[in-house]
Amino acid sequence: MESILSHCIFSPSIHFWYSLVIRWLGRSLCLLGLVLTMAGISGGVIGTSMAAETPDRPFRICFEMQDNMPFIQGVPEDGMVLLGEHGVLPDLLILAAEQRGIELNFSFMPWKRCIQQLGQGKVDGIIAAIWSSDRDSWGVFPKVGEAVDNEMAIWFVDYLIYTKSGSELNWDGSVFSGVRHGIAAPLGYIAYQKLRELGVLHNQNLSLTDGFALLALERLDGYVVEETIGRRVVMDLQLSDKLVSIAPPFMRVHWFMPVSHQWYKAHPEFSLQFWLTLSEIRKTQGEALLQHYLEQYSDLNSRLKSGSAPNLSDR
């Protein structure tokens, strides 16, 4: 039996909003302002988009089953995905769904499984994916003509190469040198494919934490991952004095929320509106959401170092 965690979130009720305000009162009043601002959005791109009938069933979204804080903050154990608690990308979706009046259903799976499920129409969208022409076979990305529309991206990111301090690994933007053991990236990622094409991919599929551990032991030359996620894991593993990133970035790319071909065929206008809504929220509120989680993580990290953090096993 497959291990798949599915979680539903409904259009926020009065009780939901009240609980959110109480929980985050104080340091997170900026998030309350964000919610109130989003409730009042009616103009701009969203207000001028075409009318579309809201689908009569939940919009099923698949996330990678991985703690990629600050973008995806863990898999919720209590079955609820809540605004302000589970990462920037779930928050963008929650706010967009509220604007468009649709219920969301979240599933957390390994990334390649998310892709497979999207291709089969068993989920309606996945977060977050980089576009490449071969990915058009299993998902629909927002486009202008034949070109992907970067204005409808949900985030813009740098993928950096992390390595051991003092390593001879070098990247000039086109070619690697100083490779002895190979370079790794998460399985199924565009970075993984690119490393394989360059002939430097490590012979094992390594998770981010396993990869960083091997970097510290000098049994791996490099690991490619999104910059903010990489910095967080370096801190979590207490490897700040051992691991560094090298320039230039391995990739500078946009993240999208592709939808299934089945969903797009049934709801083309709604899909366009949802992409537009996500884009507008990202442009106007994305930085505030990101800072919310970075500050939350910084506070927790400080409390862990001081020994005053709560015992999570007691929750």
Buried (B, 14 or more C-beta within 10 A) or exposed (E): EEEEBEBBBEEBEEEBBEEBBEEBEEEBEBBBEBBEBBEEBEEEBBEEBEEBEEBEEBBBBBBBBBBBBBBBBBBBEEEEBBBBBBBBBBBBBBBBBBBBEBBBBBBBBBBEBBBBBBBEBBBBBBBBBBBEEEBBEBBBBBEEEEEBBBEBBBBEBBBBBBBBEEBEBBBEEEEBEEBEBBBBBBEBBBBBBBBEEBEBBBEEBBEBEBBBBBBBEBEBBBBBBBBBBBBBBBEBBEBEEBBBBBEEBBBEBBBBBBBBBBBBEEBEEBBBBBBBBBBBBBEBBBEBBBBBBBBBBEEEBEEEEEEEEEEEEEE
